[in-house]
Structure formats: structure tokens, C-alpha cells
Amino acid sequence: MAGIVFSQKVSTWGLTNNAVGTNIADLGHLEADRAALTVIRDEVIVLGNQQIALEAQLSQVTRDLEAKLRDGDAIHARMRASIRGKYGYKSEKLQEFQLQPYRRRVRGAGAEKKAPKTLAPDPASAA
């Protein structure tokens, strides 16, 4: 029965159970199994319905969580922009809020300007 869909499996169990019940005179030795299968089938139906309800609940919780995350990101961005506005974009105070202050790129003190490279004449063109 590998690959059979849940509803098909439960339906097959019910058909077999009903057929055994109809032929109980010949299949009396299966009465205990028939009763056990009836109980299991009913439990499986309840669990399947519960699974469907929980999947729906999970989808709703996921949508709610994503909405709250978007709202939180918007508020957080607004707060960070306000902090930058209050202290300025260059203030070192921004580091307290895990914000990177704008720093102008400074060249090293000992850095010398390099002379532009001159290309050596092509030996092939000299000939």
C-alpha cells in the first residue's frame, strides 16, 4: 500500500471492515481484528482532522509572525534614522546604537604619491 493517499487508505480500511462484517459467519476469527481496525480507523480520522486544523493554524501563525517582523523592521528603521538625525551622521555616539558613523576615508600619513608608471617601449616596434 505504499504511496496510497491517506483518504484512500482509510476508505479501503472501511470497505474491508464492512465486507468482513457482512461475512462474519465465515470470518468469525477476524472479529477482534475488525474491532481493532474500527477503533484505529476512527482515531486516524480524528488525528487527520486535527492535523488539518493544526496546519491551518500554523499557516496563520506564520502570516502573523511575518507581519509582526515587517512592522518591527519598519519601526526599527525609523528609530535608527531618528537617532542618526539627532546625533548626526558623523557622531561617534552612533556606535552605542550599533550604527556606523560616517567617516571620511583618510589616506595613511606616510603614504607617498606614486609616480605614474611609464611603459617600456615595445621591443618589436623598435626593430
Contacts in CASP RR format, 6 or more apart in sequence:
PFRMAT RR
TARGET T0000
AUTHOR 0000-0000-0000
METHOD contacts of the structure
MODEL  1
MAGIVFSQKVSTWGLTNNAVGTNIADLGHLEADRAALTVIRDEVIVLGNQ
QIALEAQLSQVTRDLEAKLRDGDAIHARMRASIRGKYGYKSEKLQEFQLQ
PYRRRVRGAGAEKKAPKTLAPDPASAA
1 9 0 8 1.000
1 12 0 8 1.000
4 12 0 8 1.000
6 48 0 8 1.000
10 41 0 8 1.000
10 44 0 8 1.000
10 45 0 8 1.000
13 37 0 8 1.000
13 40 0 8 1.000
13 41 0 8 1.000
14 37 0 8 1.000
14 41 0 8 1.000
16 37 0 8 1.000
17 34 0 8 1.000
17 37 0 8 1.000
17 38 0 8 1.000
17 41 0 8 1.000
20 27 0 8 1.000
20 30 0 8 1.000
20 34 0 8 1.000
21 27 0 8 1.000
21 34 0 8 1.000
24 30 0 8 1.000
24 31 0 8 1.000
24 34 0 8 1.000
80 97 0 8 1.000
80 99 0 8 1.000
83 94 0 8 1.000
83 97 0 8 1.000
83 99 0 8 1.000
84 94 0 8 1.000
84 99 0 8 1.000
87 93 0 8 1.000
87 94 0 8 1.000
88 94 0 8 1.000
89 101 0 8 1.000
89 102 0 8 1.000
90 101 0 8 1.000
90 102 0 8 1.000
90 103 0 8 1.000
91 101 0 8 1.000
92 101 0 8 1.000
94 100 0 8 1.000
94 101 0 8 1.000
95 101 0 8 1.000
END
